[in-house]
Amino acid sequence: MALEIKKQIYDSVHGYIGLTDIELKVVNSPLFQRLRGIIMLGTVNLVYPGATNSRFEHSLGTMFMMEQFLSHVKVNGKILADDNETAQKMRLVALLHDIGHYPLSHITEHVIIKKMGGRSHEEFGTDIIRNFFNETLSSYNIPEITDIISGREGGELGMLISSAFDADKSDYLLRDSYHTGVGYGNVGVQRLIRIASFEKGKIIFNKDEAAVESFLLGRYHMFRSVYHHKTSTAFELMIERIFESLVNEGALEHPNDLIKSKDEMSIFAYDDRMLYSAMHKYAVDGKNEFLKELIRMFLLRKPISVAYINPLPEDGKDISEENRMIKEMVYNDSKTRDFAERTGIGEWEWIFPAYLRPLGIIDDKSPIYIRDSGGVSNILKSNGLIMQMIGKKKLYDARIYTHPRYKTKLSKAMGALNGGSDDVS
């Protein structure tokens, strides 16, 4: 018997999304409503103005896509929608998978983890579910739900929410493509769902290799054109430094302290609006002149400039001195200070190193296979032109951003370093 739908919500991407009684209770809770105030793409809307879609709508969309996966994708030979208990559990997993996101999504999460002793949004979300959804989800196995969200489950159920082809990616590619106006992510997801199966850690598609390639290539180009956009990355680096500094200045609460307080309304208020409010206030009343200038630049859409950018080798064997140095500087203030002294730039705070994560067509975590008359084979061994040309290659950049007033000096310094000169001032 199918799950009973109590309410329908209209979504701009998927149309009507049905909610069961328990899902409606989750959606109407304060900490789920908080997701309305967290922009999914962080600072991308400063490049693509329409990219203001929230974690709220993405969470609903992921649940919709999970319903599609449960109804059509065979998991170890079974259609899971036939099992109401499993279906409801996985719909709740999809609905709650982003409940722990910090302001501006992944942007602040990076610096929280790397420099502030904080936790991932999955870990923060686990604490939120355990502390604030215990009563709502009393009829369900909460540890099982949080284990799937956090990746500790490790089996095919986890692959439905976190793998190379899952409910989460299927929604965000469609949604981000729709809101940015970039067509790369508008791929045939529904077609792929109907030819996919998850078997013993593998994602297997029945024939239609071209449709699979289209999905993988679309995701790849969304990263290159949207998620790793040069200007968007500049604003991301600015926000990382702003967020960390505001916490250190006492203008924002450290996220670790929020969960310790177990104050639902304090967590409810911890969203993009709170961060922007703190920035506006500090831009007027703050004492740290560097932070005030950085905030004003961000609010007035004046990005820091790229002084150095170098696409790293596709085989990942990067041995250049300058790129190794940039990698070491990321989230390491002492290394950045040392570099500032070497380059003769006194204000080390204005040096923003970026070493973007490797980007490839194939997600290494979950191998993709094609089943045809000849059997099952890894897509990397296919005859498809795309896979042959770039299937195994990875593209990523080492960059240094700075204030426009230091751009020329820093560019010359990197040129001197690249040329082997000791005189970089």
N, C-alpha and C positions, 0 to 999 in steps of 0.2 A: 504494500500500500504506500502510495506517495505521501510525502510530508504535506501537512495542511498549511496552506498559505493564508495568513491573516491580513496582510496589507501589501499593496503594490506601490513602489516608488519609481517615478519616471527618471531615467538617466539619459544624458545627452549622447552617450556612446552606445549603450546596449538597449535602450528602450526600457520597458517595464522590468523591474527587479522585484521578485516576490520575497516577502519576509515571513518566517514562521513566528509563533508567539514568543519563543525564547530569543530569537534574533531581534525582534521588535524591542524587547526589554533591553537588550544590549545596546542597540542603536540609540535608544532614548536616554541612556545613562549619561551623566555629566562627562565622564572621561572619554567616551566615544564621541560625544558632541564637540569635545575639545579639538578633534581632528579637523573640524571645519576651519580652524584658525591656523593650520599648518600647511603651507604651500608645498606641494609635492616636489616641484622642480627647483626649489630654493631660489637662486638668483637668475634662473634662465629667463624669467619674464622681463629682465632688464635688457635682454637681447631680442626675445620673441614675446611681445607684449601680451599675447593671449595665453601665455603659459602660467595661468593663475589657478589651475586645478588643484584641489586640496587632497589631503590624505583621507578625508571623509568619503569623498566620492570614489576614490581609488579602492578603499576597503570594501565598499558596496560592490564595485565592479569586479573585484577579485572574487568575492563570494559568488557573483553571477557566473564568472568563468569557472569557478570550482564546480558549480552545478553542471556546467557543460562537460567538464572533464569526468565527473562522476557518472554522467548519463551515457557517455560515448567511448571513453578510453577504457580499455580492458587492463586491469591491474592483476597480473598473474592469472590471467584467464577469466577474470570476473568483472562484471559491471557493478560498481559499488553503489549506484543509486538504488539498486534492489534491496539493499540493507539500510533501513531507515536510521538505525542507530549510528552506523558508520557515516552515512550521508550527512546527518545532522552534525556530528562531531567535526567533519571536515569543512562543512560550511561555517561553523563557528571558528575554526582555525583560520580560514580565509578572512573572516570578518574582523578578527582580533589580531591578525599578524603584524599590523603596524601601530598598535595601540600605544607603544612606548616611544614613538618618534619624538625627537627634540625639536625646538624651533628651527624652521627652515630645513627640516629633514636631515639628509645625510651631511650637510655642510658642517653644522655644529657638532654632529656626532663624531666626526673625524678628530677634531681637536679635543673633545671631551675624553675620548679613549686614549689618544696618543700623548696628551700633555697634562690632563687634569685628573687623572686617576679615576675616570668614570667608566661606564659600561656601555655596551652596544644597546641599540634600541630594542633588540630582542630580549636582552637581559632585563632592561628597565621595564619592558612590557610584561615580562613574566612576573615581576614584583607587583605591577599594577593589577594584573589579573588575580593573583593570589590574595592581595589585600583588599581589593574593591569589587571583585566580581564573585567572591566566594559564595555569597548568598544567592545571587542571580543564577549561577551555574552549579548550584548544590546537587542537582540531579545528574551532573556529568563528571567525568574523571578529569579534574583540572590538571593534575600533573601530566596526564597523557596529552592534553591539548597544548600545554606549554612546552613539552618535550618536542612535539612536532614543529611548533613555531620556532623554537630555538635551534633546531637541527639535531637535537640529541636522539631523536627517534631512529634516524638513519636508514629507514627502509623505503619501500615504494610509497607509503602514505606521505612521508616527508618529501618525496620527489614531486608530489602533486602541487606543493607550495614553494619548493626550492630546488630547481634543477635547470637544465638547459632549455626545457620547454615545460612551463608550469602555468598555473592559474594567475600567479602574480605577474610574471613577464607578459603573459598574453593580454592582461588588462593594461599594464602601463605602456606597452608599445602602442596599442591602439589609442589610448587616452592621450598620451604625450604627443603623438602624431596629430591627433585631432586638434589639440589646443595650441600647438606651436604652428600648425599649418604646414609642417614638413611631412611629405608623403611617405618617407622611407619606412615608417613603422606601420603603415596601413597594409598589413599582410594578411594572407588568407588563413587566419587562425581557425575558423570554424571547419575548414577543409582538413587542416592538420589534426584537429581533435578527433575527427571521424576516421582517421587512418592510423592513429597512434595506439600503442600499447606499452605498458611498463612491465618489464619482465626481469627479475633478479638484478636490479640495478641498471638495466639498460633501457633506453628509450628507442623503440623500434617502430618505424613507419612502413606501412604496406605500400610499396611502389611510390609513385609520384615524387621522385627525387627532386624535381624542379620546384615543387611547392616547399619542400624542406629548405632548399637552398635559398629561396626567396625570403623565408622567415629569418634565417641566420644572417643573410646579407642585410636585410632591413634593420635588424638589431645592431649590427656592426656600424651601419651608416648613421643610425640615430646617435650612437656614441660619438662618432667623428664630427657630426654636424651640430648636435645639440648638447649632449652631456659633457663633452670635452671642448666646447667652443672656447676660443681664446679669450674673449671678453667676459663671458660668463665665469670662466675660471678665475679671472682677475677679481671679480666681485666675491667669489667664494673665498679666496685667500684673504680678502679684506675682512669679510665677516668672521672668519676663523679668529683672526687677530683681535677684532673688536669684541667678540663674545668672550674670549679668554680674559681680555683686559677688563671688561666690565665686571666679570665675576671677581677678579683680583682686586678691583677697586671697591667692591662691595655694592655695586649698583645692580647686580643680578645675583640671585641665589644659585649656589652650586647644585646641579641636579641630584647629586648624591644625598644632599640634605633634604631634598623634597620627599623622597621615599621614606627616609628615616622619620620624618615628621608625621607621616600617614595622614596628612591633611589633604583631603580630596579637592577642596576648592583651590588650594595653592598649586596643586598639579594641574587642575583645570585651567588656571590662568597662565600656565607656562607654555606660551605659544608665540607665533610670529608677532602678534600685536603687542605682547609684553616686551619682546626684544626691541621692536621699533620704538615703543614708548620710552624705553630706557635709553636708546640712542638719541632720541630727540631731546630728552632731558639733559643728558651729558653734554651734548653739543652746545648747550647754553650755559650750564652750571658747572661743568667738569673742570678739574684742576690740571689734568695731564694734557699738555698741549699737543703732543703727538696723537693721542687718542681722539682728541677733539677734531683735529684736522682730518684724520682718517675717517671718522664718522661723517663729517660734513661732505667729504668727497663722495662717500658711498650714497648718502641721502640725495645729493645733487647729481648723481649718476656721472661721476668723474672717475673712471677706473684708473688703477695703477697700470703702468705700461710694461710691455714685454721688452726686456733688455737683451735677453738671450733665449733662443729656442733651438733645440736640436732633436729631430726625430731619431730615436734610438734604433739600432740595427734590428732587422726583422727576426734574426735568429736568437735575439736576446743576449748575445755575447758582447756586451758593451764594456770595453776596458778603458775608455778615454778618461783622462784625469779630471776634466771639467765635469763630466756627467757623474762620475763617482763622487766627486765633491758635492754636487748638488743633492744627490741622493742622501748623503750623510747629513746635510744641512736641514733637511725637512724635519720639522718638529724638534729641532735641536738648537736652542738659542746660543749655546756656547760656540758651536761650529759656525753659526751665522755671524756672531760677533767677531770671531777670528777672521772670517772672510771679509767682513767690513773693514777691518784694520788693514788687511792685505791690499784691498782695492782703494784705500784712502777715503772711503765713505764713512764719515763719523757716526752717522745715525743708523745703527744696524737695524733698527726697527723697520726701516724702509726697504729692507731686502726681503723678498718673498720667494723662496725656492719652491718649485713644484716638480714632482717626479710622478707623472701620471701612471696609473697602474696599467700593466700590459693589456692590450685589447686585441682579441682575436675573434674570428668567426665562431669557432667551436669553444664551448665552455668545457674546460678540462674536468670539472667535477662529475659530469654525467655524460657518458659517451652516447652518441647517436648512431643508430644502425638503420639500414634499409633492407626490407624483406622483399625479394622478388623470386622469380622462378628458379634462380640459381642458389637460393638460400638466403641467409642473413649475413650481411657484411657491414663493417664500419664505413660510415659515409666518407671518411677520409680516403678510403680505397676505391671510391666510386669513379665512374667515367665522366662525371660532370665537370665541365670546364672550370667552373668557379672553384670547386674543391681542389682540383689539380693545381690551379694557379696560386690560390691564397689560403687554402684551407688550414694549413699549419702555421702560417705566418702570424706574427703579432706586431702590432704597431703601438708605439707609445712615445711620449715626449719628455725631455728634460727641459725645464724652463726656469728663468729667473725674472720676476716682475719687480718693479720699483716705482717710486714716485717719478713723474715725468721730469723733474728737475735733475734726477740722477741718471736718467736713461742713457745719455751719451757717454758719460764717464764709466758707467758699469759695462756698457757694450764694448768700449775700448779695453776695459780691464779683462773681460772674458776673451777678447781677441788676442790680447797679449799672453794670457794664460795658455790659450790654445796653441799659440806660436812658440811656447816654451820660454818666453821672456820672464825674467824676475821682476821687471819694472811694470807693475800693473796700476800705478797711481796716475 
